[in-house]
Amino acid sequence: MILIVYGTRPEYIKVKPLIEEFKKESIPFKTLFTGQHKDLVTTEADYNLEMVDYGGNRLDSVMKNCLSIPDEYFEDITHVLVQGDTTSVLGIAMTAYHRKIKIIHLEAGLRTYDMDNPFPEEANRQLVSKIADIHLCPTENNLKNLTNELIGGIKVVVGNTGLDNLVHLRDKCEYTNKVLVTLHRRENHDKIDKWFTQIDELAKDNPNLEFILPIHPNPNVIRHKDLLKHVLVINPLKYNELLDLLIKTRLVITDSGGLQEECSFFKKKCLVCRKITERPESIGTSSFLINEPSDLSNIFYEHSKNYEINNKCPFGDGYSSHRIAEFIQNII
């Protein structure tokens, strides 16, 4: 039996279509919710981990929680499936490894090769790759990374399961005057004020566009929200609400990897507020890196009028979960 693990909303979004496919194909599984995004993930799981704050370093607390999971959670479990690159992914993978339970890594092989960008995600995913038995890679580039690193186990390209949620919306896309903005990554926390200042200046100078920012609940983000005087700041959106906004938007400004994939699928341009990305496949077609806040204005004006694209999405076709279920049935 497979134990499918998730703890954040992005993780749940990417395992949800896989859970549905496993049910359809009668593949036995249980679910474990590690509890980081209790307010954003409302699904029922077979097991729920209470994420205790031990004080001090938050990442240490997450790891300690994952390494303290009761043994009964692993009864009859032959494989543990973890998604992505959070600290809980590494913690759960280590917990499975200590019990000699095989590890399936969904979204394997993403790399920046810069341990500080993103921190701690780059280290987490590299470490998980070292102990995983099955690597489900979204792209050929991800597979190449693992091959070059001499990573063992079974490696297969399956596409990204997050895109499976979008197939029914692909024909509903339009370009309106809306500009979607999201910023939350840890490596941007020390300059969120600078990003917000630049974004607000763009909103002020472009009154024909409606800049909309669903504010991330992290205190390091919220404390700067008053800088956004010309931006519509709203509460975090449910996933379906975010998709409804995304399919109408003209342009996206974000530091989210998931949005980088979704923009490519919906043929939207995405201005990526990061020094480097683990998703280089779309750079120059649908994604455009912005290393520093001071670079935002020039790149925004370069793409705000020439915003339509027609490139094939390199991250998947929306049928990854079916592909994975067939693969899993043949090896388990």
N, C-alpha and C positions, 0 to 999 in steps of 0.2 A: 504494500500500500504506500502511496505517495503522500507526504505531508507538505502541503502548499503553504508557504509562509509569506506574510505581508504585514507592514506596520505603518506605512505612509499612504496618503491618497494616490500619489503617482504609482506606487507599487501595486495597489489594489486595482487601479485602472488597467494595468498591464497583465495581471493574473485573472481578472474577471472573465474575459472571453475564453481563457484557457479552462477555467472552472466550468463554464457552460459547455465547452466542447467535451471535457472529461465526463460530464454527466450524460451527454448525448451518446457517447461511445462506451458508457458503462466502465470506465477506468476507475478503479477504487482509489479514493483519496480522502484525506481529512484536511482541515484548514486551521492555521494558527495565526492569530492577530497579535502582533507584538506591542501595539498600543501607542505609537508615537503621535498619530493624528486621530485621537479619540473623537475630536469635534468634527472632523472632516470625513471620517469613514464610519458609516452607520450600519454596515452589513453584519450579519450574524456569522460567527466562526465557531468551529468545534471547540477550540481552545482560545482563551483570551488571557494574555499576559498583562499583569498590572505593572506598568512601567514606574518603578519606584525611583524617586530622586534621592540619591545618596549624598548630595551636596558636592561642592567642588566642581570638577570637570564633568560637563554633561555627557560627553562621549564615553567617559569611564563608566558613568551610571548606566548608559544604554548597554554597554558591553557586559557589565556585571549582571544586569537583568537577564540577558540572553544566555549567559553561562550558568544561570541558576534555575533553569527550566526543570520542572519535575520529570523524573524518568518515565512516569506513566504516559506522558505525551508521546513517547516514542515507541510504545508497545505496538507490535505488528507493523511498524514502519520500516520499509526497505530502502526508500529514497526520500530525501528532503529537497524540495524545490525552493530556491531563493531567487528573488528578482532584483537586479540592479546592483547598487553600490553603496547603500547606506551602512552605518556602523552595525545596525541590527542584522543586516545580511551577513556581514563578516562574523558576528557573534553566533548566529544560528548555524552558519556553516562550520564554525569551529566546534560547536556543540555536537553536531552530527558527526564530524570527523573523529572526535574523541570516542564516539560510540561505534565507530567503523560502519556508519550508515552512509550509503552512496549519496553524493551531492549532485543535484542538477542545477546548473546556473543559467537562468533565463536572462537574456541580454548580455551575453558574454563577449569579451574581446574588445570592448570600448576602451580607448586609451588616449591620454594626452602626453604621457611620459613626463609630466611635470607634477611632482608630488604636492606642490602647493596650490595647484589649479586643476581640478577642484580639490580642496582639502575638506575632509579626509577621504573623499570618495575615490580618488585615483589609487591611493594605497589599498583601500578596502577591496576594490575589484581585482587588483593585481594579486593580492593575497588569496582571495577566493579562487582565482584561476589555478593557483598552485595546488589546491587540495580538491577541486571539483573533479567529478568523474565524467560528467556529460556537460558539454558546453553548447548552448543554443545561441548561435550568433545571428544578429540581425542582418549583417552584410558580409560580403566577401572580404572587405577590408578588415572587419573584426576577426574573421577566420585567419587572415594573413598575419595579423598581430600575434595571435596565439601560436601559430606555426613558427613564426620567427623567434618567439620566446621559448620554443621547445616544450610547450605545455603538452602534457600527456592527456589521456582519456579520449572520449569520443567527441568529435567536433563536427558540427553541421550548421549550415546556413538555413535559417527558417524565416527571416523577416522579423519585424517588430510587432508583437501582439497588440500594442496600444493602438495601432492603426485599424485593428479589426473592429473597434468601436465606431469607426467613422464612415464605413462603407455606405450606410443609408443616407448620409448627409452630403456625399461628394457632389451630387448634381444640384444641390441647393445653394451652392456658394454664390456670392455676389460681392461686389466691391462698393461699399458705401463710404460715408465720410468718417467712419469710426476708426480710431487708432487704439488698439489694445496694448496696454502696458502692464508688465509684471516684473517685479524685481524682488529677489529674496535670498540669493545664494550667500553662503557664509563669506566667501572671498570678496563680496561687494559690501559687506556690512560697514567697513570703515570709510566708505565713500558713497553710501546711499544718499547723503545730503547733497553731494555734488551731482550725482545722477538725477536726483529729483529737481535740483535747480535748473539743470539743462533741459529736462523734459518740460518743466513748467514754462520756461522761456519759449520753447517751441510751440506749446499750446497757446501762449499769449500772442505769438506772432502769426498763428494760423487759426484764426477764429472760425474759418470754414470747416475745420476738422474738429471732431469731438474726441478728445483724449480721455480714455476710461481706464482707471487702475483699480482692480480688485485688490485691496490692501492685504498683504500677508500678515498673519497674526504674530509673527516674531517681533518682540519688543524693539529690536535693533532697527526694524523697518518702520514700525508704527510711530516711533518718537520723532520721525522727520516728516510726517504726513502734512503738517501745517505749511510746509514749503510749497505744496501743490495748490496754489491759489486758482489756477486756470484749468486744472485737471479735475474730472469727475472722479472722486475717490469713493469707492463703494465697498461694502462688506465682501468677504470671500464668497465666491459663487459656487454653487453646486456644479458638479462636472458637466451635466447636461446644459446648464445655463451658460457655462463658459464656452461650450461648443456652439451654442446658439449665437453668442457674440462673435466667436472666431470666424464663423462662416460668413458673417456680414462685414468683417473688418477690412479696411483697405491695406493696413500695414500693422506689423507687430513689433514692439520694442520689448525685449525680454532677456533674462539670463537663464531661462528654462530650457533644458534639453528636450523634454517632451514636446514643448511647443515648437521647437525647431523641427521635429519630425512631423508634427501635425500640420504646420504651415506648408511644408513641402508636399504633403498629401493633398492639401486643399489649394495648392498653387497660389500661396500667399508669400509675400516677402517678409523676412524676419530679420530684424536688426539685433544681433546677439551681443549683449553687453558683457563681454568676457575677454580675457587675454588670449584664451585658447579654448578649443572645443574638442570633445571626444567624438563629435559627429562631423568630421570634415567632408563627408560625401556630398553635402549640399552647399558647401561654401562656394560663393561666386554664382550660384544659380538662384536658390531661394533664401540662403542665409548669408549674412554679411557681418563679419566680426568688427566690433567697436572696442578697442583696447582700453580707452580712457574716456571719461565723461566729456572732456574737451573735444573729442573727435565726433561726438554724436551729431552735432548740427550739420556738418558738411555731408555726412553719409545719409542723414535723413533727407536732406533736400535733393540728393542724388537719386533717391528711390521713391520719394513721396508722390511724384507725378508719373514716373515710369514704373508703375507698381504691378502691372499684370505680367505673369510668367506662364510658360507652357512646357515645363520640363517634367520628365518622368520622376516620380518619387523614388529615391534610392534606398529607402528604409523598409519597403515592403509593399504588398499589394492588398492588404486587408484580410488575408486568409491564412495568417501564420498559425493560429491556434489549431486549425484543422490539420495543417502540415505537421505540427508538433505532436498532436494526438496520434496520428498514424505512425509517426516515428517511435513514440513511446511504446505503443502496442507491440512493436516489432522487437524491442530490446529488453522489455521488462518481463 
